[in-house]
Amino acid sequence: MKLLAVSDNHGDRQILQTIFETYRNQVDAIFHCGDSEMTVDDPLFKDVYVVKGNTDYGTTFPDEIQPVIGKTKVLMTHGHLYDVSMSLTRLDLRARELGAAVVLYGHTHQLAAEMSQGRLYVNPGSISLPRGQYAAIGGTFAMIDVLPAQVTVDFYDRQLNQIDQLHQQFKR
């Protein structure tokens, strides 16, 4: 199962259009982790899982979603309601409560991928306003390949180039 996760485009609709048009038929699901600053009825979000971020004022996007893709339960939230800038503890407790195997979040504008107690946590970073150690890349999104024995996470830049040094593989 292949998932695409993007976050924090902050009104940059063109980059989402480019990514979605390129990968829509190559993945099983597309996730937007919030702060799109776009409307719920934007046709670009057709068949895309989207949550509300802290700058998505006046929208009716949900705060979190828990779809099952294939046989994998996913939890996605923006992260601000779980204080992800401080730690993943509250988000981890929610993921445990729901039995999520993959947890997607944004908010910090910093890419991250880690496996903890059998759960994969991925922040795709901000596609438009990156921060932190990898900010010089100029924006990132993530591709997650969930297989029975392993999970692979790859990050891509705004030019749709895979960033080889950020490739991560985890045992399930």
C-alpha angles and dihedrals in degrees: 000000000000124000130187118207126188132167148177102023089153097208097324095132095167095066091052091049091052094048096043095046091049099047107023093102094040099059137058094225141003121216129194111197096204144269093089091139086211133117127268091237095053105132089224088072094058106131092001123121107230133179132193119261129199092265096046093100119186095007128128097218109136119255090233140359133202109197123168111228111192100323096326123103112217127196116199128180134148091245104229091102089055097046093240090166087070102037143320093246098107092042090049091053090052092048090051091048091053097038093237118173096190122039120192125190142155133181099106094070087222121114118234140164127183140153117224126176092338095312124111117219117196132179107184090203122232115308091205111022109030123184137187133028095342099040091113089068086074100230136339145206130190137236115201122195112196114197129169095259102026147018123218125200122194127179124213132196129229090273088058092249117146112238101225097194090060095055111128131185125192132187115235 
